[in-house]
Amino acid sequence: MSLDARIADGDGDMGWMTPFNELGCDFGYAEFYAGIDALVMGRASYDFVAAQPEWPYPGKKSYVVTSRPLDRKTGEIEPVSADFSALRNRLAADDDHTVWVMGGGQTQRGALDADMLDELQLFIMPIILGSGPLVFSDGLPTNATLTDHKIWPGGIAQLTYTF
């Protein structure tokens, strides 16, 4: 996210992250990705990654929170309703214990409110966008405890919180 907690600019574009992606560092992504069982993403995030030439999450079950049909038909990608409490129970029943909740403010807020988040890793890019969707949509206050931090190349701060 940006310094002002934006995940995209005012036009919904994420191109502002390109210079940070070109720093020649994976920011711990390979290790993180190897440790997850599944992903939960909102519809806008799904549409963005589904437009890539190849599905970037092979071998991982992806639950897409949506009310519309999905265009990509594979056993790895499953549409689910926005009932995050039911989704939390479903993930536990499917033995998906380490789940990456990615996506926009509504998805993050839904997961937070349903007590799905044990840990939150924020990567803060040194840029202020001024407008655009926030990392969390509005909701009730939630306390978190800072458990780790790291500074990466390019001045990117990684903050790890637990709930």
N, C-alpha and C positions, 0 to 999 in steps of 0.2 A: 504494500500500500504506500501511498504518498505520505509526506509529513502531515498533511491535513486529512488523513484517514480515507482517501479516495482510492477506489480500485480501478477506475476508468476516468477519462476526462469528461467534460461536459457533453461531448458528442457520443459518449459510450465507447470510445476507442481506447485500446490499451497499448497503442504504439509508443506511448511515452516510456514504456519499460525497455524498449529495444536497446538503448545505449547500455543499460545495466546488464542485459543478457549477453552483450558482446565483451564483457570483462574477462572472459576466459576462465571462469570459475563456476562450478555447479552449485555452490552455496550449500553443500551437504545433501542435495536432492537425491542422488543415487542411493545413498544410505537410507534416507528417509523413505523413499519409494519402495525399496526392498523390504522395509519393515511394516508396510501396510497390507491389510487383507482386502479392503474394498474402498470405494469412493462414494460419496454422496455429493451431488451437484445440483444446482438449480437449472432451470431450462435455458436461461441466457448463457450460462457457462457451457452447457451441453452444446448449444447451437454454435458457440465460438469454437470449441475443440472439435466438433464433428465436421466443421468446414475445413479442417486441416487435411492435407493429402493422405495421412495415415492416422488411425486412431492412436493417440499418444499413451493410452493406458492398457496395453495388451496384457492379458493374463490376470487382470483384476476385475472383479465384479463392480459395475458402476450402476448406482441407483440414481435415476434422474427424477427430481421432484417436478412434476408437470401434470397438467390436465389435458394436454394435447398429445396426439399420437407422435411417436418418434419415427424419423425417416431411416435410421440405421437399425437394421434387424440382426442382432447377434445375441447369443446367450449370455454374453458378458454385460450387456446394457439392458436395464430393466426400468420402465417407468413406474413411479410410485406417487401416491397422493401426498399432499402437504400435511398429513397427519404425522408430525414428527415423533409423537409418543409411540404410535403404532410402529413407525419405522425403527425407533430405538429397540423395541421388543423384537422386531423382525430380524434386525442385525444380530442380536444376541442369539436368537434361535438358529440363524444360519452360520453360527460360529465365526462371524465377522467381528473380531474383537478390536482390531486396530483399524479404525476407519478415518480416512481423510475427508473432512467436510470442506469442500471448496466451493467457491461461488460468491454470489452477491450478498447484500445486506439482509434480504429476506431469508435466504437459506441459512446464513450464519445465525440470525436471530432465532429462527425456528429451532435449530439444533441447540442453541444455548438455552432457550426457554424449556425445551424438553429434557434438559439435563443430559444431553448427549456428549458434551465436551468435558473431557478430563484435563486436557492440555491444549493450550493455544500458542502457536508459534507465529509471531508476526515478523515480517521482513519489511522494514521501513526504509523506503528509498528517499534520498535527499533531494526531493523536489516537492514544490507546493503547486497543486493543479488549480486550485481556486474554485472548481465546480466539478460535479460528477457524482456518481453513486458512492455512498459510504460503505465501509467494510461491515458495519452493523446497521440495520434499520432501527427505528425507535422502539423502545421497550423499557422494561423495568431495570433499575440498576442491578449489577451483578459484581460482586467482589472477586478478585483474582489475586494470586500471590506470585510475584516474580521469582522464578526458580533458576533462571540462567540468562545470560546475554553474551553476545559476540558481535564484534565489528568485522565486517567483510570488506574486500576491496571495493573501491568506489564510495566508501562512506556508508554502506548499507548496514543498518543495525538489525540484528536478530534478537528478539525478546521472546522468552519462553515463560508462559504463565500456567499455573495450575488452578483448578477450581475446587 
